[in-house]
C-alpha cells in the first residue's frame, strides 16, 4: 500500500480521481483492485463528501449523519465485490402521516396489513388502501425492469421499454407527468401526497411539470434494491465512507486529503493546493467526482450561462436535532416509536405540496413547509453513547422540501419554518425537548443549500450535482465509446465523470464510481 502523504510533485498515475466523495472511493477501489495505480485528491480533511458522520453538538456523544442519511441505491454487488463491512437495517414502518388539523394519521406498517388498512379507513381513505397495494405492484414492476440494469452499460430508450414490457405502465410513469398518474389512482389528498413525495425529494418541480424531472426522481426513489426500501446504515453514513476508504487503500489506492484541486488539463495534468503549497500530478485518465459545472470551471471552460440555461440548484433544507425523548403525537392510537420508526411526513398532502411549490416559485418560503422526518437512533442506537441511549434520547433528521437556492433564505429563517411546520402536527412543541450541548446551546443544526455549496462544493446546493437523467440513453444518443455507453463521458476523452453528475448519479449509490471504473477498464482509457 502506498503511503497516504507521500505524493511527489509531478508523479504519474494511471488514474487521478478529483474528489474523495463516496463515488470517487468506489471508482478508486475497483481500479486499484484491477491493478491500476490510482490517486484520489480530496479538498477536505476527511473523505466521504456528503456521506459523513459528525459529532454535531459540543460535548454530546451522538454521531449524526450530517448530510445524506439513508441508503437505497447502493447495490449489494458493489458491497460484495469491494468486501465492504456495511450493515443496512430495514425499518418495519414505511411511513406515518398526520392528517393536518386532526388527531388522526396514516400509519403504513409493513408487518401488519390489517392495521394498515384500518389506518387508511381511519382517515377516510378506505378505498385507497387497495389502490395503494396496486400502485406498489406497479412500482415493483419498474424496479424489476430497471434495477438490474444499473451495473451494466446503459440500455437505449427502446431497449428499456421492451425490458419493462408494459406500454401502459411506461406511458404512466415515463411519458406523462406523474401527477396525472397519482390522481388517476388515488382519491384521498393525503394518500396522494404520501405517494408523491418520492418524486420531489431534492427536486424542485410541480407534480405536473412537463419536464418530467419529478418522474425521474420518483423512479430512482422506488427501484433501489429491487424493492425501493431506504435502509439505515448502522453506525451512520460515516461508516459507509469509512469502509469505502478502507477498501480503496487496501487495494493500493493513494488518498490525499487537504488537497484542493485548482485546475485540470485535458492532457492529464491535475493541479492542486495543500498547506505546503502548489503541486501537480499526472494521470493517463482523470475521473471527475465533482459536479459537471465544477469540472467546467477546473478546465477553464466555465462562462456565463447561455440564455435560458438553468444552473444547478438545490431545493432542500436539512435540520438535525438531538432530543431528550420523542415528541407526543396528537394521534393517541399511534405510538411515537412507530410514527418515527419510518418516514414521518409533515404537511405533505398533494395540495400542500403543490401550494408550497407555487409559493417558492413566486419567491417566498412556503408558509407550511412540507418536510419528512427520519429517526436514525430508533433503528440504530449505536450512534448514541450508552448513557444517551439509556436516557431515552433520540436523533431526528428533518428534510424540508421546496426551499430552492434562489430564495436566498438563511438558516435561521428556514429553521424557524421547519420547526413551525413540525409543531403544527405534534401534541407538544419540539423546542423544550431539545437537549443542551456543553455550551448550553440547544442541540439543533440547519444545513441549507448555501451550506452545501460552501462546505461540499455542490453548486447551488444541488444534492444530485444537477438535474437527474433517465437511466437509459435516447435512441439517437452516441454509444461509440465505453464512456458513452456507461453514461460518464465528457467532451475530453481522458476525462470521465464519476460522481452524482454522471448519467445514473444521485444518492449514496456508488453507481457513478462503478460506471466510470467499468468504462475505463472496458475501453482501455486507463493506459496510454
PyMOL commands that set and color helices and strands:
alter all, ss='L'
color gray80, all
select helices_A, chain A and resi 22-33+76-81+113-122+126-149+157-164+167-174+178-185+189-199+213-222+224-226+237-251+292-298+336-339+350-361+376-379+381-383+386-391+405-407+411-423+431-433+449-456+459-461+482-486+511-523
alter helices_A, ss='H'
color red, helices_A
select strands_A, chain A and resi 11-18+38-41+53-55+63-65+88-89+93-98+105-109+232-233+254-256+260-264+269-274+277-288+317-323+343-346+371-374+394-400+444-447+495-497
alter strands_A, ss='S'
color yellow, strands_A
deselect
rebuild
show_as cartoon
